[in-house]
């Protein structure tokens, strides 16, 4: 079986975990947590960041930081994972779903302005497959209407909008280090803080609503409960695992982007013949090799292709279902019609892509998919 995903281990994870244990502090905000923070600041260029137990936690912190209250409206794409919406629903927000572009699963910036009302508090963008949203357009709309922008950059490590790293453009951003991502820690995430207005409160929320971190730095003589918060910080064991991955970021990314390019080249004839659609990368965006997908003509064709590849031991999967059609949303809101989002939900198929994907196996996948479409 050629799996859809296989977590990659660099070989240093257990070494750093052992070192973390030997240091005698394996709870949150330890030696390796700080090492990871410094890596992201110095090597990626993030202004400030905090590791979290998941990307979901980072999004929930963002919702608290921008002070979401019942009745506030938050605009998000419908083609995304449920955490993007849940983080703000938990604070009482009303979710306003936006459609995708016709050729790109990302939120359609051209229609955002018409979704803004007097109750709108934030726009949450999702850089699907590590491909940037149109951030100049989105930030312009946000600044004009005094809105916050949150980047859901779960899939977007080491990807760029023009020359800016994704996650460094909005007011706040959330990353994932789940085992399906390019850089992993099993479970894990990170909040990126691009506005110094949020620095102090973010650390307090991160530490269960206390000023504990300030106490350990000697800035206060005791720590106490000063705000709402939760246990958002991960164990230093998790951070140690992540640090081993970060040290190999360039190697991992080089391999994944090579595999992505081989897929893209391998399906050119199908695309030119109109038999399948390939990922669209706008001029302002890059690809980070997070995932490769094809767009089929229909949900029936996609299901047939999945079954066909399964017969040859190849595991391919679809992705998100439209959140605006989900039972939870429909129970409390009027049904919306978002045709491009629904098309991606029905027709997008993800192919195996992971560091250790054998080139012979990849050629087999490409050959079989070409055969499938050419014989129809």
C-alpha positions in Angstrom: 0.0 0.0 0.0 1.2 3.5 -0.9 -0.2 5.5 2.0 -1.5 9.0 1.7 0.8 10.3 4.4 3.8 9.0 6.4 5.3 11.0 9.2 9.0 11.7 8.6 11.5 11.3 11.5 14.8 13.1 11.1 16.7 10.8 13.5 17.3 13.4 16.2 13.9 13.5 17.8 14.7 10.9 20.5 18.1 12.5 21.2 16.5 15.9 22.0 13.6 14.3 23.9 16.2 12.5 26.1 18.0 15.8 26.6 14.8 17.5 27.6 14.1 14.9 30.2 17.7 15.1 31.5 17.3 18.8 32.0 14.6 18.1 34.6 11.9 20.3 33.1 9.5 18.7 30.7 6.4 20.9 31.3 5.7 23.8 29.1 7.9 26.8 28.2 11.2 25.0 28.8 14.5 24.9 27.1 13.3 23.5 23.8 10.2 25.7 23.7 12.5 28.7 23.8 14.8 27.1 21.2 11.8 26.8 18.8 10.7 30.3 19.5 14.1 31.7 18.6 14.3 29.6 15.5 11.1 31.0 14.1 12.1 34.5 15.0 15.6 34.4 13.5 15.2 32.0 10.6 11.6 32.7 9.4 11.4 36.3 10.6 8.3 36.1 12.8 8.1 39.1 15.2 6.9 37.0 18.2 5.4 33.6 18.6 4.2 31.0 21.2 4.1 27.3 20.7 0.7 25.7 21.4 -0.7 22.2 21.8 -2.4 22.5 18.4 -3.3 24.9 15.7 -6.8 24.8 17.1 -5.4 26.2 20.4 -3.6 29.0 18.6 -6.9 30.0 16.8 -8.7 29.9 20.1 -6.1 32.2 21.6 -6.5 34.5 18.6 -10.3 34.7 19.2 -9.7 35.7 22.9 -7.0 38.2 22.0 -9.2 40.1 19.5 -12.0 40.1 22.2 -14.6 38.2 20.2 -18.0 38.6 21.9 -21.5 37.2 21.2 -23.0 39.0 18.2 -19.6 39.7 16.5 -19.3 38.5 13.0 -16.3 36.8 11.6 -15.7 36.1 7.9 -14.0 32.8 7.0 -13.9 30.6 4.0 -16.3 27.7 3.9 -13.7 25.4 2.4 -11.6 24.8 5.6 -11.3 22.6 8.6 -13.9 23.0 11.4 -11.3 24.5 13.8 -11.2 27.7 11.8 -14.8 28.3 12.6 -15.0 26.6 16.0 -12.4 28.9 17.6 -14.6 31.9 17.1 -18.0 30.1 17.6 -16.8 29.2 21.1 -16.6 32.9 21.9 -20.1 33.6 20.6 -19.3 34.8 17.1 -21.6 34.5 14.1 -19.7 32.9 11.2 -20.1 34.5 7.8 -18.9 32.1 5.1 -17.2 33.3 2.0 -16.7 31.4 -1.3 -13.5 30.3 -2.9 -12.1 31.5 -6.2 -13.2 29.5 -9.3 -9.6 28.2 -9.8 -8.3 28.2 -6.2 -9.7 27.0 -2.9 -8.6 30.1 -1.1 -11.0 32.8 0.1 -12.1 35.0 -2.7 -10.9 38.5 -1.8 -13.0 40.1 -4.5 -16.2 39.4 -2.7 -15.1 40.1 0.9 -16.2 43.8 1.0 -19.8 42.9 0.3 -19.8 40.5 3.4 -18.6 43.2 5.8 -21.3 44.7 8.1 -21.3 46.9 11.2 -20.9 43.8 13.3 -17.9 42.4 11.5 -14.9 42.0 13.8 -12.4 39.9 11.8 -11.5 38.2 8.6 -9.9 34.7 9.0 -8.0 33.6 5.9 -6.8 30.1 5.2 -3.7 29.6 3.0 -4.9 26.3 1.5 -2.1 23.9 0.5 0.4 26.5 1.6 -0.6 28.8 -1.2 -1.1 32.5 -0.2 -4.3 34.3 -0.2 -4.4 37.8 -1.8 -3.1 39.5 1.3 -2.7 43.0 -0.1 -6.4 43.0 -1.0 -7.5 41.5 2.2 -5.4 43.8 4.4 -6.7 46.8 2.5 -10.3 45.8 3.2 -9.5 45.1 6.8 -7.7 48.5 7.3 -10.5 50.3 5.6 -13.1 48.7 7.9 -11.0 48.6 11.1 -11.0 44.7 11.1 -8.6 42.2 12.5 -7.0 39.7 10.1 -6.1 36.2 11.4 -4.1 33.9 9.2 -4.9 30.3 9.5 -1.5 29.1 8.2 -1.9 25.5 9.4 -0.5 24.3 6.0 1.7 27.2 5.2 5.1 26.7 6.9 7.9 28.1 4.6 5.6 29.6 2.1 5.4 33.2 1.0 3.2 36.0 -0.2 5.5 38.0 -2.5 8.6 38.3 -0.2 6.7 37.9 3.1 6.5 34.6 5.0 2.9 33.5 5.4 1.9 34.0 9.0 3.7 37.4 9.3 1.2 39.6 7.5 -2.1 39.5 9.5 -2.4 40.7 13.1 -2.2 37.1 14.3 -1.5 33.7 12.7 -1.9 30.1 13.6 0.3 27.2 12.5 0.0 23.4 12.8 2.6 20.8 13.5 0.2 17.8 13.2 1.7 14.7 11.8 0.2 15.4 8.4 2.1 18.7 8.0 5.5 19.4 6.5 7.1 20.0 10.0 5.6 17.9 12.7 5.5 17.2 16.5 2.7 14.6 16.4 0.2 17.2 17.7 1.3 20.8 18.1 0.8 24.3 16.8 2.0 27.9 17.2 0.5 31.4 17.5 2.4 34.1 15.7 1.9 37.7 17.1 2.5 40.4 14.5 1.2 43.4 16.6 3.0 44.2 19.9 -0.4 45.3 21.3 -1.1 41.6 21.9 2.3 40.5 23.3 1.7 40.8 27.1 -1.9 39.5 27.0 -1.0 36.6 24.7 1.6 35.3 27.2 -0.9 35.6 30.1 -3.7 33.7 28.2 -1.1 31.1 27.2 -0.2 30.6 30.9 -3.8 29.8 32.0 -4.6 33.5 32.6 -1.7 34.1 35.0 1.4 36.3 34.9 3.5 33.2 35.7 6.0 33.8 32.9 6.7 37.4 34.1 7.2 35.9 37.6 9.9 33.5 36.4 11.6 36.3 34.6 11.7 38.3 37.9 9.4 41.0 36.6 6.9 40.5 39.5 7.4 39.2 43.0 4.5 36.7 42.7 2.2 35.5 40.1 -1.6 35.4 40.2 -4.8 35.1 38.1 -5.0 38.3 36.0 -7.1 37.3 32.9 -9.0 34.5 31.2 -6.8 31.7 29.7 -6.2 28.1 29.4 -3.4 25.5 29.3 -2.4 26.3 25.7 1.4 25.6 26.0 2.8 22.2 25.0 5.2 20.0 26.9 8.8 20.6 26.4 9.0 17.0 25.1 6.8 18.0 22.2 9.0 21.1 21.6 12.1 18.9 21.6 10.6 16.7 18.9 9.7 19.8 16.9 13.2 21.3 17.2 14.7 18.2 15.6 12.3 18.8 12.7 13.1 22.5 12.4 16.8 21.8 12.1 16.0 19.8 9.0 13.5 22.2 7.5 15.5 23.0 4.4 16.1 19.3 3.6 12.4 18.4 4.2 11.2 21.3 2.1 13.5 20.6 -0.8 12.3 17.0 -1.1 8.6 17.9 -0.8 8.8 20.6 -3.4 10.6 18.3 -5.7 7.8 15.7 -5.4 5.2 18.4 -5.9 7.0 19.5 -9.1 7.1 16.0 -10.4 3.4 15.6 -10.0 2.7 18.9 -11.7 4.9 18.0 -14.7 3.5 14.5 -14.8 -0.1 15.7 -15.3 0.6 18.5 -17.8 -0.8 16.6 -20.8 -4.0 15.8 -18.9 -4.5 19.4 -18.0 -3.8 20.7 -21.5 -6.3 18.2 -22.8 -8.9 19.5 -20.4 -9.2 16.1 -18.7 -8.2 17.3 -15.2 -7.4 20.6 -13.5 -4.1 21.2 -11.6 -3.4 23.5 -8.6 -3.4 27.2 -9.5 -0.5 29.2 -8.0 -1.1 33.0 -8.3 1.9 35.2 -9.3 2.1 36.5 -5.7 2.3 33.1 -4.1 4.7 30.1 -3.7 4.1 26.4 -3.1 5.7 24.8 -0.1 5.0 21.2 -1.2 2.4 20.6 1.5 -0.1 18.8 -0.6 -0.8 18.1 -4.3 -4.3 17.8 -5.6 -6.2 17.2 -8.8 -9.7 18.6 -9.7 -12.0 16.0 -11.2 -15.1 16.8 -13.3 -17.6 15.5 -10.7 -17.9 13.7 -7.4 -18.7 10.5 -9.3 -15.5 10.7 -11.3 -13.5 11.4 -8.2 -15.1 8.4 -6.4 -14.3 6.2 -9.4 -10.7 7.4 -9.4 -10.3 6.7 -5.7 -11.6 3.2 -6.1 -9.4 2.6 -9.2 -6.2 3.7 -7.4 -7.2 1.7 -4.3 -7.2 -1.5 -6.4 -3.5 -0.8 -7.1 -2.7 -0.2 -3.4 -2.7 3.6 -3.6 -4.5 5.6 -0.9 -5.8 9.0 -2.2 -8.3 11.1 -0.3 -10.6 14.0 -0.7 -10.5 16.9 1.7 -12.9 19.4 3.3 -16.7 19.3 3.2 -18.3 22.7 2.8 -18.8 24.1 6.4 -21.9 26.1 5.3 -23.6 22.8 4.5 -22.7 21.1 7.8 -25.5 20.1 10.2 -24.3 22.4 13.0 -24.3 25.5 10.8 -27.5 24.7 9.0 -29.4 24.3 12.2 -28.7 27.9 13.2 -28.4 29.7 9.9 -30.0 30.1 6.5 -28.5 27.9 3.7 -26.0 29.7 1.5 -25.0 28.8 -2.0 -21.2 28.9 -2.5 -20.7 27.2 -5.8 -16.9 27.2 -6.0 -16.4 26.0 -2.5 -18.9 23.2 -3.2 -17.1 22.3 -6.4 -13.8 21.8 -4.5 -15.6 19.8 -1.8 -17.0 17.5 -4.5 -14.1 17.3 -7.0 -10.7 17.9 -5.2 -8.6 14.8 -4.8 -5.3 14.7 -2.8 -2.5 12.5 -3.8 0.2 10.8 -1.6 3.0 13.3 -0.8 5.5 12.8 2.0 9.2 13.0 2.4 9.9 9.3 2.0 7.6 8.8 -1.0 9.7 6.6 -3.4 10.2 8.1 -6.9 9.2 4.7 -8.4 6.0 4.8 -6.4 5.3 8.3 -7.5 5.8 7.4 -11.2 3.4 4.5 -10.7 0.8 7.0 -9.3 1.3 9.4 -12.2 1.2 6.6 -14.8 -2.0 5.1 -13.4 -3.9 8.4 -13.2 -2.9 9.2 -16.8 -4.2 5.8 -17.9 -7.4 6.3 -16.0 -8.2 9.6 -17.8 -6.9 8.7 -21.2 -9.0 5.6 -21.4 -12.2 7.3 -20.5 
